[in-house]
Amino acid sequence: MGEPRYRRATAADLGEIVAMLADGVLGASRESASPAVDDCYRAAFAEISADPNQFLCVVEDEQQIVRVLNRPISDTN
């Protein structure tokens, strides 16, 4: 196991992100992890990416996505 790398998620990561969601207890019954990423996931990703108050992050280990998190960002000034 290498050093984990944190980075902003890209549209190219959607297939892996959706597969991780579908593999979880909650997602198994509601997510669709088909090889072709459904347009609803693309629309949600575009909305999150366009929001300056959201940071969708993936964690890579040896160039494989192992975690995903959504971090709200708030201006406290």
C-alpha positions in Angstrom: 0.0 0.0 0.0 1.4 3.3 -1.1 0.8 6.9 0.1 -2.8 7.9 -0.4 -3.4 10.7 -2.8 -6.4 13.1 -2.3 -7.7 15.0 -5.3 -10.8 16.6 -6.8 -13.0 14.1 -8.5 -13.4 14.3 -12.3 -16.1 13.1 -14.7 -13.7 10.3 -15.7 -14.0 9.0 -12.1 -17.8 8.6 -12.2 -17.9 4.9 -13.1 -15.7 4.0 -10.1 -17.5 6.3 -7.8 -20.9 4.9 -8.7 -19.6 1.3 -8.4 -18.3 2.2 -4.8 -21.7 3.6 -3.9 -23.5 0.5 -5.3 -21.2 -1.7 -3.3 -22.3 -0.2 0.0 -25.2 -1.3 2.2 -27.4 1.7 1.4 -26.4 1.9 -2.2 -26.9 -1.7 -3.1 -30.7 -1.3 -3.4 -30.7 2.2 -5.0 -27.6 2.7 -7.2 -27.0 1.4 -10.6 -23.4 0.3 -11.3 -23.8 -0.6 -14.9 -20.7 -0.2 -17.1 -22.3 2.9 -18.8 -22.7 5.7 -16.3 -26.4 6.8 -16.2 -27.1 10.4 -17.1 -28.6 11.1 -13.6 -25.1 10.6 -12.2 -23.5 12.9 -14.8 -26.1 15.6 -14.0 -25.5 15.2 -10.2 -21.8 15.4 -10.7 -22.1 18.5 -12.9 -24.3 20.2 -10.2 -21.8 19.3 -7.4 -18.8 20.4 -9.5 -20.4 23.7 -10.3 -21.1 24.5 -6.7 -18.2 26.4 -5.2 -19.4 25.3 -1.7 -18.8 21.6 -2.5 -15.6 19.6 -2.8 -16.0 16.1 -4.2 -12.8 14.2 -3.4 -11.4 10.8 -4.3 -8.6 9.1 -2.5 -6.3 7.0 -4.7 -3.9 4.3 -3.6 -1.5 3.1 -6.2 -3.7 4.9 -8.9 -6.9 3.1 -7.8 -9.8 5.0 -6.2 -10.3 3.5 -2.8 -12.5 6.2 -1.2 -14.8 9.1 -2.1 -16.0 11.9 0.0 -18.1 15.1 -0.4 -16.8 17.9 1.7 -19.0 21.0 2.0 -17.0 24.2 2.1 -18.3 27.2 4.0 -17.0 30.7 4.3 -16.7 31.6 7.9 -15.5 35.1 7.4 
